[in-house]
Amino acid sequence: MSESPRTEGLLRRLQIPQDLSAREIQVALRGARGLDTKTTAVELGLSPKTVDTLWRRIYRKLNCRSRSEVLSRLLAESLIQSNPFMAAS
């Protein structure tokens, strides 16, 4: 999947919490690209059930209830970290 330069730049700037595993990060980044469970599973060589399990772990670790909540939290934290006026408050 080819992303626009703007989307690629945004994905590179996402602040990923330290407590996520490498596999959880891979799944979350694919979710940020808009990929569904099946496509994520194919790209990572996993079963769709494993991808769903990884999403549940991400939800638990980030105290979220949905993929959109996870992604909005990652985006919000990234914007706060990259804005010196927001980070100082």
Contact map, one row per residue, 1 for C-alpha under 8 A:
11100000000000000000000000000000000000000000000000000000000000000000000000000000000000000
11110000000000000000000000000000000000000000000000000000000000000000000000000000000000000
11111111000000000000000000000000000000000000000000000000000000000000000000000000000000000
01111111000000000000000000000000000000000000000000000000000000000000000000000000000000000
00111111100000000000000000000000000000000000000000000000000000000000000000000000000000000
00111111110000000000000000000000000000000000000000000000000000000000000000000000000000000
00111111111000000000000000000000000000000000000000000000000000000000000000000000000000000
00111111111100000000000000000000000000000000000000000000000000000000000000000000000000000
00001111111110000000000000000000000000000000000000000000000000000000000000000000000000000
00000111111111000000000000000000000000000000000000000000000000000000000000000000000000000
00000011111111000000000000001001100000000000000000000000000000000000000000000000000000000
00000001111111000000000000000000000000000000000000000000000000000000000000000000000000000
00000000111111100000000000000000000000000000000000000000000000000000000000000100000000000
00000000011111110000000000000000000000000000000000000000000000000000000001101100000000000
00000000000011111000000000000000000000000000000000000000000000000000000001101100100000000
00000000000001111101000010000000000000000000000000000000000000000000000001000000000000000
00000000000000111111000000000000000000000000000000000000000000000000000000000000000000000
00000000000000011111100000000000000000000000000000000000000000000000000000000000000000000
00000000000000001111100000000000000000000000000000000000000010000000000000000000000000000
00000000000000011111110110000000000000000000000000000000010010000000000000000000000000000
00000000000000000111111110000000000000000000000000000000000000000000000000000000000000000
00000000000000000001111111000000000000000000000000000000000000000000000000000000000000000
00000000000000000000111111100000000000000000000000000100000000000000000000000000000000000
00000000000000000001111111110000000000000000000000000110110000000000000000000000000000000
00000000000000010001111111111000000000000000000000000000000000000000000000000000000000000
00000000000000000000011111111100000000000000000000000000000000000000000000000000000000000
00000000000000000000001111111110000000010000000000100110000000000000000000000000000000000
00000000000000000000000111111111000000000000000000000010010000000000001000000000000000000
00000000001000000000000011111111100000000000000000000000000000000000000000000000000000000
00000000000000000000000001111111111000010000000000000000000000000000000000000000000000000
00000000000000000000000000111111111100010000000000000000000000000010001000000000000000000
00000000001000000000000000011111111000000000000000000000000000000000001000000000000000000
00000000001000000000000000001111111000000000000000000000000000000000000000000000000000000
00000000000000000000000000000111111100000000000000000000000000000000000000000000000000000
00000000000000000000000000000111111110110000000000000000000000000000000000000000000000000
00000000000000000000000000000010011111110000000000000000000000000000000000000000000000000
00000000000000000000000000000000001111111000000100110000000000000000000000000000000000000
00000000000000000000000000000000000111111100001100000000000000000000000000000000000000000
00000000000000000000000000000000001111111110000000000000000000000000000000000000000000000
00000000000000000000000000100110001111111111000100100000000000000000000000000000000000000
00000000000000000000000000000000000011111111111101100000000000000000000000000000000000000
00000000000000000000000000000000000001111111111000000000000000000000000000000000000000000
00000000000000000000000000000000000000111111110000000000000000000000000000000000000000000
00000000000000000000000000000000000000011111110000000000000000000000000000000000000000000
00000000000000000000000000000000000000001111111000000000000000000000000000000000000000000
00000000000000000000000000000000000000001111111101100000000000000000000000000000000000000
00000000000000000000000000000000000001001100111111100000000000000000000000000000000000000
00000000000000000000000000000000000011011000011111110000000000000000000000000000000000000
00000000000000000000000000000000000000000000001111111000000000000000000000000000000000000
00000000000000000000000000000000000000001000011111111100000000000000000000000000000000000
00000000000000000000000000100000000010011000011111111110000000000000000000000000000000000
00000000000000000000000000000000000010000000000111111111000000000000000000000000000000000
00000000000000000000000000000000000000000000000011111111100000000000000000000000000000000
00000000000000000000001100100000000000000000000001111111110000000000000000000000000000000
00000000000000000000000100110000000000000000000000111111111000000010000000000000000000000
00000000000000000000000000000000000000000000000000011111111100000000000000000000000000000
00000000000000000000000100000000000000000000000000001111111110000000000000000000000000000
00000000000000000001000100010000000000000000000000000111111111010000010000000000000000000
00000000000000000000000000000000000000000000000000000011111111111110010000000000000000000
00000000000000000000000000000000000000000000000000000001111111110000000000000000000000000
00000000000000000011000000000000000000000000000000000000111111110000000000000000000000000
00000000000000000000000000000000000000000000000000000000011111110000010000000000000000000
00000000000000000000000000000000000000000000000000000000001111111000000000000000000000000
00000000000000000000000000000000000000000000000000000000011111111110110000000000000000000
00000000000000000000000000000000000000000000000000000000001000111110110000000000000000000
00000000000000000000000000000000000000000000000000000000001000011111110000000000000000000
00000000000000000000000000000010000000000000000000000010001000011111111000000000000000000
00000000000000000000000000000000000000000000000000000000000000000111111100000000000000000
00000000000000000000000000000000000000000000000000000000000000011111111110000000000000000
00000000000000000000000000000000000000000000000000000000011001011111111111000000000000000
00000000000000000000000000010011000000000000000000000000000000000011111111100000000000000
00000000000000000000000000000000000000000000000000000000000000000001111111110000000000000
00000000000000000000000000000000000000000000000000000000000000000000111111111000000000000
00000000000001110000000000000000000000000000000000000000000000000000011111111100000000000
00000000000001100000000000000000000000000000000000000000000000000000001111111110000000000
00000000000000000000000000000000000000000000000000000000000000000000000111111111000000000
00000000000001100000000000000000000000000000000000000000000000000000000011111111100000000
00000000000011100000000000000000000000000000000000000000000000000000000001111111110000000
00000000000000000000000000000000000000000000000000000000000000000000000000111111111000000
00000000000000000000000000000000000000000000000000000000000000000000000000011111111101100
00000000000000100000000000000000000000000000000000000000000000000000000000001111111101100
00000000000000000000000000000000000000000000000000000000000000000000000000000111111100100
00000000000000000000000000000000000000000000000000000000000000000000000000000011111111100
00000000000000000000000000000000000000000000000000000000000000000000000000000001111111110
00000000000000000000000000000000000000000000000000000000000000000000000000000000001111111
00000000000000000000000000000000000000000000000000000000000000000000000000000001101111111
00000000000000000000000000000000000000000000000000000000000000000000000000000001111111111
00000000000000000000000000000000000000000000000000000000000000000000000000000000000111111
00000000000000000000000000000000000000000000000000000000000000000000000000000000000011111
